[in-house]
């Protein structure tokens, strides 16, 4: 989870056109500490979490929205499992696949 959280913070920082140095200054932490957070080595305190949401202009829940950052193989496994268990409409999935393939 720390690695996914770090990737998400980096993604949001870049989206907000902030350097690590600038965001670290806003948060009141060292740039090296922010780097360790983004690399998934360190995690944040509740206070820093609050400052992150404010600095990155997102709600708290958005900081933990990293489903899109999951591993490609994990996504394949989830889709195949859902198809094999009839959890997805196969016809609809096929039409989506064809439409996106074009």
N, C-alpha and C positions, 0 to 999 in steps of 0.2 A: 504494500500500500504506500509506503514511503516513496518508492520509485515513481509510481503513478502520480502521486500528489506532487512530487517534484517536477515531473514533466508538465503537469497541468499548470503549475505556477509559472514555469518558464514560458509556456504557450501564452498565458494571459499577460505576462510581462511584455513579451514581444508584441502582442496585439495592441497593447497600450503604448507602444513605442518607448519603453523604458529600458535603460541599461541596467545591468546588475548593480552598478554603483549607485544609480539614481534611486532604484527601488530600495536598496539596503539603507540608504540615507533616510528615506521616508519612513521606513520601518524602525529605524533606530538600532540597526544591527550592523555588524561588519559585512563587507562584501564577500569575504571568504565564508562566513556563516550562511549567507544566502546561496552561495555556490553549492555548499554541502546540502542545503535543503533541496535545491533543484536537481542535484545528483542522487537524491534519495538516501543520503547518509544520515542526515539529521532531520528531525521533525520540529514543528513549531509549538510555541506555547499558546495558550488561549489568547493572551494579549496580542501576540504577533499575528495570530489567525484573524483577529478582529481588524488589525491594521492592514493586513493583506487584502481583505475584502473591500475595505474602504479605498485603499490605494489603487486597486485593480478595477474598481467600479463594478463589483459583482456582489451577489448575495452569498452568504456562507455556503449554501448548498452548491453553488456554481464552482466553488473551489474543489469540490469533490466529484465533479461531473467529468470523469475520465474514462467512461466506457469506450469512447472513440479511440483512446490511446492503447487499448488492449492489443495484445499480440495477434498478428494475422492468423496464425494457426489456431489460436483459441477461438477466433471468430468463425473460422471454417468448421471447427468441431461443434460449436454451438448450433450453427445452421444445419449441419448434417444430422445432428442429434434431434433437432426440432423436426426436420423433414422425416426422419426415420420413425419418430414417435407420433406422427400425424398431428403435431402441434402447429403446423403451418399449412396453409392452403397451397398445395403443390401447383395447381393451375395458375394461381395468382403469382407465386414465386417465379414460375417459368416465364410468364408474360413480362414480369419486371426484368428478369434476366435478358430476355430478347430485346426489350425496349432499351435497356442500358447498353447492350452490346453494339447497337447500331451506331 
